[in-house]
Amino acid sequence: MAGHASKEIDSSALWGGKISPFSTSYGKMMMWFFLVSDALTFSGLLVAYGFTRHACLDAWPIGEETFNSMPFLGHGYPLLYVALMTFILIVSSVTMVLAVEAGHRMDRKGVTKWLIATIIGGFFFVGSQAWEWSHFIHGSEFGKVELTDGSQAIVKGHFGEIENFKVLEAGKHHKKGDVITEDLLHEFHHAVVAGNVENGIITLHDGSKAKVNKKADHGMTLVVKKDGGTHKVGDVIPESKACDMYYEAINSGTPNRVVYGADLQQNEYGPQQYGQFFFFITGFHGFHVFSGVIINIIILMGVISGTYHKRGHYEMIEKTGLYWHFVDLVWVFVFTFFYLV
């Protein structure tokens, strides 16, 4: 069998390390390394979310029921505001592409214009996420109720408007006969959680007692999210029974039988882990968006001062653009897994 001699490759054909084999700069290469590592972090979070959700599938909240509010318009708009946030963020990716394209043409005015548009879109998204967090933390009008058998259920339906509180017994700040018309829902929630409501009489923060004048609820049903002695996860209690069971819990005088909103310990929407994942994943992404906005502002200052024009290129816009597109892409996955699926 004939032997084969190895052929020595001329050193001029080898990469000597002086030029990038991918025709890209060191800065862009490092940005890609960072984005790949960050993508793995988000992937781990979403995989953990998926496993946790699968473990308690029946009790897990439904996105369109949890996020159904619009600023200034109230409830009844399932996922509409989240969809608007997503649309604005995607549009900001388009404006970033236009900023990069303007940079290739050395058009400083074009870069400035489209970068400002990108920053506005980022601020809108961060502000919207802050509003969504506030709504999520404060919760719905009904909250989650613990029934007499120990099961827990969320409440669906139309919450009757609280018209006023009429003071029956004076306290530190209110006199007998006073009619209170401000901050009614917050005061009502605080009293319910503390167990200070009994037979329609509420004890206010100053110790006064008042009658709650409230319109009737409509279409109320209870959906069980935690097993009890009688009711199991997924059971739907119809309106004919739901109203009596709900107000029995409110008027029982027992603290914490009704939970409003969410924190890291408990939430009205479903299992405890749901609120924890919501705060961590959307908060981690929101931090990325906010960081991107700050970076874009710093880059914009350099554009306006002519720093990159003097260098003869706008590669810095490309590098921050990679980060911004990554943030937008991650939100598409978060939106899909957290809100839609």
Stockholm file with secondary structure:
# STOCKHOLM 1.0

chainA/1-341         MAGHASKEIDSSALWGGKISPFSTSYGKMMMWFFLVSDALTFSGLLVAYGFTRHACLDAWPIGEETFNSMPFLGHGYPLLYVALMTFILIVSSVTMVLAVEAGHRMDRKGVTKWLIATIIGGFFFVGSQAWEWSHFIHGSEFGKVELTDGSQAIVKGHFGEIENFKVLEAGKHHKKGDVITEDLLHEFHHAVVAGNVENGIITLHDGSKAKVNKKADHGMTLVVKKDGGTHKVGDVIPESKACDMYYEAINSGTPNRVVYGADLQQNEYGPQQYGQFFFFITGFHGFHVFSGVIINIIILMGVISGTYHKRGHYEMIEKTGLYWHFVDLVWVFVFTFFYLV
#=GR chainA/1-341 SS CCCCCCCCCCGGGSCCSSSCTTSCCHHHHHHHHHHHHHHHHHHHHHHHHHHHHHHTTTTSCCHHHHSCEETTTEECCTTHHHHHHHHHHHHHHHHHHHHHHHHHTTCHHHHHHHHHHHHHHHHHHHHHHHHHHHHHHHCCSSCEEECTTSCEEEEEEECCCEEEEEEEECCSSCCTTCEECSSHHHHHHHHHHHTCEETTEEECTTSCEEEEEECCCEEEEEEEEECCSSCCTTCEECHHHHHHHHHHHHTTCCTTSEECSBCSSCBSSSCHHHHHHHHHHHHHHHHHHHHHHHHHHHHHHHHHHTHHHHHTCCHHHHHHHHHHHHHHHHHHHHIIIIIIC
#=GC SS_cons         CCCCCCCCCCGGGSCCSSSCTTSCCHHHHHHHHHHHHHHHHHHHHHHHHHHHHHHTTTTSCCHHHHSCEETTTEECCTTHHHHHHHHHHHHHHHHHHHHHHHHHTTCHHHHHHHHHHHHHHHHHHHHHHHHHHHHHHHCCSSCEEECTTSCEEEEEEECCCEEEEEEEECCSSCCTTCEECSSHHHHHHHHHHHTCEETTEEECTTSCEEEEEECCCEEEEEEEEECCSSCCTTCEECHHHHHHHHHHHHTTCCTTSEECSBCSSCBSSSCHHHHHHHHHHHHHHHHHHHHHHHHHHHHHHHHHHTHHHHHTCCHHHHHHHHHHHHHHHHHHHHIIIIIIC
//
